[in-house]
Amino acid sequence: MSGNQQIVSAAAWSIGAGLLGRALGLVSTLVVARYLSPEIVGEVAVATIIVLTASWISAWGCGQYVIVHGGQGRAAIFAASLVYLVFGVLALAVVWMATPVISQWLAAPRLSEYLPGAVLGMAIRRLGAIPDKLLARELRFKRIAIATGMGDIAYAVVAIVLVGTTALGGQSMILAFIAQACVITAILIAGTGLRSWLSPVPVTLQRLGHIFRFGAPVTAEITLSEGARYWDKPLMLRVLGAEAAGTYNLAFSLAHLPALFVGGHVGNVLLPAIVRAQPAQRAPMIVRALALTAVVLCPMAFGLAVCAQTLVAALLPPAWVQVAPLLSVMAVTSVLGAGSFMLASFMAALGQNFTLVRIEAVSIAVLIAALVFLSRWGVVVASFSVGVALIVQFVLSASACRRHGLSLNTLGAPLFRVLAACLVMVAGVLLLRWRLGPSLHEMKIILLTCEIAVGALLYAVCLRLFGRGLLQDVFRLLSASGKAELQQVSTAFQSAKASHD
């Protein structure tokens, strides 16, 4: 296969695997929710988050070190692998031994049933982490995509089969997590073997010091960034109980799907584009990308919020009815998360990593404080804490970007037009539900389909009237995004080839 063909193939497999993973994750989550109570799902989710946190803290940037410094030979790769495995064993051992304490502190006795299996799954998954980075360094993205996709399939199949045919309950999800880890790790290790990263070579103190210095800021940034997305769930379990944690977790996952898909996609493309652009062009690029992303993301978020009641009634059993108001609250606020992600791309392109870490730390502190304070009025009011934290994160990010020449003043006009179209869409859907709801009370799927169709039509018509030119710009952005992704992989391929030569 030629270089260009390898680039196109890598990009296609990577994008396809991402879409497959999101689709399967959504399907398996909804199916599992039909069989398990919110209490069980909440405790399993928290058990997984605890072991993920231990893994983030103990990673110490070793995977990134392999990508950046793996060209220094087996000494660098083996040293990073050794640090990663040893720290991982220690961190997961601490979680294992502290399981009774963690369960007692979170007031969730059944958590002790799930944590050992979650620890095992994470231990297996860590065995494939270094091979994953070695494959990425060699631009073998196809195998990584296959491993991820097959792992997602394994999780969905095992979870759905076990939860539907056995009485394992929450352990079905834990076993699915272990199966996913086994499949991904097996495929990754088969692609690199063991000798390429575990064959022993002498490890010097100088090398270890280099790894620790390199990994400290990387670990801090990753831990805080991921923690901002996940740590509110264990806290919700602590302050409001397992049922609230389960409904909150499911609503959060559904609410942030549009932001992760749209904002994450554009942000990942935006970073290399900003790096390549002239300094004077970077700020206008961000403002334009924010405006065009709002055109796509706002109707998805507002549409999800207004359709939440019908969506939950159509797809989930009555035990999950609390998801609807939570989904409405968090879907709207998720738009700010995507905006902050793109502003972070601008800061990262300028090398302002410590600024990003400080913003993440403040956002987490605000989230925790707001959740604890608002939880006295119940889970729905407590869910506003996510919005409060996202507002603080966006304001801090915008303020930091302004110091580097990025002004969002010109964003007001296009954003106003988008929001006006969204409000008309919301009003139309509510009117439709008021008129058709009584007659379609027993046919929620049909009502949901009608709401989505009417909402999409109203938004498109309004945007055509209020925001001429914005739709055309969106199509241009999507086209440019695809070209930029291919260019990003092409640049990495050519750099790796030159290094190899």
MOQUI-V700183 format. One line per field, one symbol per residue. phi: phi as a letter, one per 30 degrees, with the letter a starting at -180 (. if undefined). psi: psi as a letter, one per 40 degrees, with the letter a starting at -180 (. if undefined). Layout:
phi->???
psi->???
This chain:
phi->.dddddddddddddddddddddddddddddddddccdedddddddddddddddddddcdhidddddddcdddjddddddddddddddddddddddedcedddddddhbeddddcdedddddddddddcddeeddddddicdddddddddddddddddddddddcbbcdiddddddddddddddddddddddcicddbcddbeccdddddddddddedddddddddddddbddddddddcbjddddddddddddddcedddddddddddddedddddddedcddedddddddddddddeddddddddceddddddcbdedcdddeddddddddddeddddddddddddddcicddddddddddddddedddddddddcjdddddddddddddddddddddddddcjcccdddddddddddddddddddddddddddceddcecbdddddddddddddddddddddddbejdddddddddddddddddddddddddddddddd
psi->hidddddddddddddddddddddddddddddddediiddddddddddddddddddddedfedddddddedeeaddddddddddddddddddddddddedddddddefgdededddddddddddddddedddddddddefgdddddddddddddddddddddddeeifdbdddddddddddddddddddddddaddeeehhihhiddddddddddddddddddddddddddeddddddddeiddddddddddddddeddddddddddddddddddddiideedddddddddddddddddddddddddedddddddeiideededdddddddddeddddddddddddddddeffdddddddddddddddddddddeeeeiddddeeddddddddddddddddddefehhedeeddddddddddddddddddddddddedddfdegdddddddddddddddddddddddghdddddddddddddddddddddddddddddddd.
